[in-house]
């Protein structure tokens, strides 16, 4: 039985991290096309403007804030497709400790370079299994502390700041939509939202090709996927883990899936209608609102967590072009 984070714990950690992470803005969407479909009360929690370009900075800094002096002396390690590597590198630099982050050779070059720019040593491995093996070696041989990308109470308490701010900005929301990779973001957001307003629905969205949380919910236990296939690499952990899964079961009303085509359509609409250049993980939330969740959100006061924007211009352009072919279906 996992210990659920209390609202008091969430608020205490938020105060502890204040001044180190940004309080990102919440804005009301100004798009006739979108409000004609969803109604006039669509709010965007702009976490893409957080340090390092995603919400991940909150969780990484939260974990590092709990380290002992001895742990800090040995530094940290992390494994990531990119966003968490950047965030862990940034948080380590803020704390004045060393970081060695492990990524696969297929990671987006922009994310590799940003991790290096934060002062981390980046180690590239051939595949995810080799990456985790390298992290274990760094833990055992160098005494480094592993900063997990999504699992654990301290990651959740950091991410919960997103939900806390959103509810302070728009207290009477009916619905909040959050994209899911491993579940660290939604575990924090939902923990805060539901304890502040139990009547607010919280929906998670995953790529159909990386639906580990949906599959886990159906199985009523954490599962590992045999195959992952999605453009949304930051939503592509091949498994769910016990802590984030347990919080998902308690605080999240439902998890739905969207296709990569729908995600690209969401990205195109973010760019064309809301003037935001977002990565696929963020595009998924708008795709969900217009697609499988439309009947649940239309005419209600809805908050979308716009989780990140770490994407290079060439890949972004390619995915926007792909998305333009699917905008009509989303708006129809």
C-alpha positions in Angstrom: 0.0 0.0 0.0 1.6 3.3 -1.1 1.5 6.4 0.9 -0.5 9.1 -0.9 0.9 12.6 -0.9 -1.1 14.9 1.2 -2.1 18.4 0.1 0.0 19.8 3.0 3.1 17.9 1.7 2.5 19.2 -1.8 2.2 22.8 -0.5 5.3 22.4 1.7 7.4 21.1 -1.2 6.0 23.9 -3.5 7.1 26.5 -1.0 10.5 24.8 -0.7 11.1 25.0 -4.4 9.7 28.5 -4.9 12.2 30.9 -6.4 14.0 28.0 -8.0 11.4 26.9 -10.5 9.1 29.2 -12.4 5.5 29.8 -11.7 4.3 29.3 -15.3 1.3 31.3 -16.6 -2.2 30.0 -17.2 -4.0 31.7 -20.1 -7.4 31.5 -21.6 -7.3 30.2 -25.2 -8.2 32.9 -27.8 -9.1 30.8 -30.8 -12.5 31.0 -32.5 -12.0 27.6 -34.2 -11.3 25.9 -30.9 -13.9 27.6 -28.8 -16.6 26.9 -31.4 -15.9 23.2 -30.8 -15.0 23.1 -27.1 -16.7 26.2 -25.7 -15.3 29.5 -24.4 -13.5 28.2 -21.3 -10.4 26.5 -22.5 -7.3 27.3 -20.3 -3.7 26.5 -21.0 -1.2 25.8 -18.3 2.0 26.9 -20.0 4.6 24.6 -18.5 6.6 24.7 -21.7 7.9 28.0 -20.4 9.4 26.2 -17.3 13.2 26.0 -16.9 14.6 23.5 -19.4 11.5 23.7 -21.5 9.3 21.2 -19.7 7.7 20.3 -16.3 10.6 17.9 -15.7 12.6 20.6 -13.9 10.2 20.5 -11.0 10.6 16.8 -10.3 14.3 16.7 -10.8 14.9 19.6 -8.5 12.5 18.1 -5.9 14.5 14.9 -5.8 17.8 16.6 -5.6 16.6 18.9 -2.8 16.3 15.8 -0.5 19.8 14.5 -1.0 22.3 14.4 1.9 25.6 16.1 1.8 27.3 12.7 1.2 25.0 12.0 -1.7 25.6 15.4 -3.2 29.3 14.8 -3.0 29.0 11.8 -5.2 26.6 13.5 -7.7 23.6 12.1 -9.6 22.8 10.1 -12.6 19.7 9.8 -14.8 18.5 8.0 -17.9 16.2 9.6 -20.4 15.1 10.1 -23.9 15.9 13.7 -23.4 13.7 16.0 -21.3 14.5 14.4 -18.0 18.2 14.4 -18.9 18.1 18.1 -19.5 16.2 18.7 -16.3 18.4 16.5 -14.1 21.5 18.2 -15.6 20.0 21.6 -14.9 18.9 20.7 -11.3 22.4 19.3 -10.6 24.0 22.5 -11.8 21.6 24.5 -9.6 22.6 22.4 -6.6 26.3 22.6 -7.4 26.8 18.8 -7.9 28.0 16.7 -10.8 25.7 14.8 -13.2 26.3 12.0 -15.6 23.2 11.4 -17.7 22.7 8.4 -19.9 20.8 8.6 -23.2 20.4 6.3 -26.3 22.2 7.2 -29.5 18.8 7.8 -31.1 17.9 10.6 -28.8 17.2 14.0 -30.4 20.5 15.8 -30.9 19.0 19.0 -29.6 18.3 17.3 -26.2 21.8 15.8 -26.1 23.3 19.2 -26.6 21.1 20.9 -24.1 22.1 18.4 -21.4 25.7 19.0 -22.2 25.1 22.8 -22.1 23.8 22.4 -18.5 27.2 21.0 -17.5 26.4 17.2 -17.5 28.5 14.5 -18.9 26.4 12.7 -21.5 26.9 9.0 -22.0 25.3 7.5 -25.2 24.3 3.8 -25.3 23.0 1.7 -28.1 19.6 0.9 -26.6 17.6 1.5 -23.4 18.7 -1.8 -21.8 22.3 -0.8 -22.1 21.4 2.7 -20.8 19.9 1.3 -17.6 22.9 -1.0 -17.2 25.2 2.0 -17.4 23.1 3.9 -14.8 23.4 0.9 -12.5 27.2 0.9 -13.0 27.4 4.6 -12.1 25.3 4.0 -9.0 27.5 1.0 -7.9 31.0 2.2 -8.9 30.7 5.9 -8.4 28.0 6.1 -5.7 25.8 8.4 -7.7 22.2 8.8 -6.8 19.7 7.8 -9.5 17.2 10.5 -10.2 14.2 8.6 -11.7 12.4 10.2 -14.6 8.9 9.6 -13.2 8.7 7.2 -10.2 8.7 8.2 -6.5 7.2 10.5 -3.9 9.7 13.3 -4.5 9.2 13.4 -8.2 5.4 13.5 -7.6 5.7 16.3 -5.1 7.7 18.4 -7.5 5.3 17.8 -10.4 2.3 18.5 -8.1 3.3 22.2 -8.3 1.8 22.3 -11.8 -1.6 21.2 -10.5 -1.4 23.5 -7.5 -0.7 26.6 -9.6 -3.4 25.6 -12.1 -6.1 25.3 -9.4 -5.0 28.6 -7.9 -5.3 30.3 -11.3 -8.6 28.7 -12.3 -10.2 27.3 -9.1 -13.5 26.1 -10.6 -12.2 23.9 -13.4 -14.4 21.0 -14.5 -11.7 19.0 -16.3 -7.9 18.8 -16.5 -6.1 16.9 -19.3 -2.6 15.7 -18.8 -0.3 13.6 -21.1 1.2 10.5 -19.7 4.7 9.0 -20.3 5.7 7.1 -17.2 3.1 8.9 -15.1 5.2 11.3 -13.0 3.4 14.4 -14.2 -0.1 13.2 -13.9 0.6 11.6 -10.5 1.5 15.0 -9.2 -1.1 17.1 -11.1 -3.9 14.8 -10.2 -2.9 14.5 -6.5 -3.1 18.3 -6.2 -6.2 18.8 -8.3 -8.3 16.1 -6.7 -7.4 17.2 -3.1 -8.3 20.8 -3.9 -11.5 20.1 -6.0 -12.6 16.4 -5.9 -15.3 17.2 -8.5 -12.8 18.2 -11.1 -12.3 15.3 -13.6 -8.7 14.4 -14.5 -8.0 12.6 -17.7 -4.7 11.2 -18.9 -3.8 10.8 -22.6 -1.2 8.4 -24.1 -0.1 7.6 -27.7 -1.9 4.5 -28.9 1.5 3.0 -29.6 2.8 3.6 -26.1 -0.2 2.9 -23.9 1.5 1.5 -20.9 -0.8 3.2 -18.3 -4.0 2.3 -20.1 -2.8 -1.3 -20.4 -1.9 -1.3 -16.7 -5.2 0.1 -15.6 -7.0 -2.6 -17.6 -4.7 -5.3 -16.0 -5.1 -3.6 -12.6 -1.3 -3.8 -12.1 1.8 -2.2 -13.7 2.7 -3.9 -16.9 5.6 -3.8 -19.4 4.8 -3.3 -23.1 6.3 -5.7 -25.7 6.6 -2.9 -28.3 6.6 0.9 -28.3 5.8 2.8 -31.5 5.1 6.6 -31.4 6.6 9.9 -32.5 6.1 11.2 -28.9 9.4 9.9 -27.5 8.8 11.7 -24.1 5.6 9.7 -23.8 7.2 6.3 -24.6 8.5 4.6 -21.4 7.8 0.9 -22.1 6.2 0.3 -18.7 4.4 1.7 -15.7 5.8 1.4 -12.1 4.0 0.8 -8.8 4.0 4.3 -7.2 2.9 6.3 -10.2 0.4 3.6 -11.2 -1.1 3.5 -7.7 -1.6 7.3 -7.6 -3.1 7.1 -11.1 -5.6 4.5 -9.9 -6.7 6.8 -7.0 -6.7 10.2 -8.6 -7.2 9.8 -12.3 -10.7 9.4 -13.7 -9.7 7.8 -17.0 -6.9 7.4 -19.5 -7.5 7.5 -23.2 -5.3 7.1 -26.3 -4.7 9.1 -29.5 -2.9 8.3 -32.7 0.3 9.9 -33.9 -1.7 11.6 -36.7 -4.0 13.1 -34.1 -1.0 14.2 -32.0 0.5 16.0 -35.1 -2.9 17.6 -35.7 -2.9 18.9 -32.1 0.6 20.3 -32.6 -0.5 22.0 -35.8 -3.5 23.6 -34.0 -1.3 24.7 -31.1 0.9 26.5 -33.7 -1.8 27.9 -35.9 -4.5 28.8 -33.4 -2.6 29.3 -30.2 0.8 30.5 -31.5 2.7 27.8 -29.5 5.4 25.6 -30.9 5.1 22.4 -28.8 6.5 18.9 -28.8 4.2 15.9 -29.5 3.7 15.2 -25.7 1.9 18.6 -25.5 0.1 18.2 -28.8 -1.5 15.0 -27.4 -3.6 17.0 -24.8 -5.4 19.1 -27.4 -5.8 16.1 -29.7 -7.5 14.3 -26.8 -9.8 17.3 -26.0 -11.0 17.5 -29.6 -11.0 13.8 -30.2 -11.9 11.0 -27.8 -12.7 13.4 -24.8 -14.8 15.9 -26.8 -18.2 14.7 -25.3 -16.7 14.9 -21.8 -15.3 18.4 -22.1 -17.3 20.4 -24.6 -19.0 23.4 -22.9 -17.1 22.8 -19.7 -14.2 24.7 -18.0 -11.2 22.8 -19.2 -7.5 23.0 -18.3 -4.8 21.6 -20.6 -1.3 21.1 -19.2 1.0 22.2 -22.0 3.9 20.1 -20.8 6.9 20.9 -23.0 8.5 22.2 -26.2 11.9 20.6 -26.5 11.9 19.8 -30.3 14.3 20.8 -33.0 12.9 23.0 -35.9 13.3 20.4 -38.6 11.4 17.7 -36.7 8.8 20.2 -35.7 8.2 21.4 -39.3 7.9 17.8 -40.5 5.3 16.9 -37.8 3.3 20.2 -38.4 3.1 19.4 -42.1 1.8 15.9 -41.2 -0.6 17.4 -38.7 -2.2 19.8 -41.2 -3.7 16.7 -43.0 -5.5 15.8 -39.8 -6.7 19.2 -38.4 -10.0 19.0 -40.2 -10.8 15.6 -38.6 -10.1 17.0 -35.2 -12.2 20.1 -35.7 -15.0 18.3 -37.5 
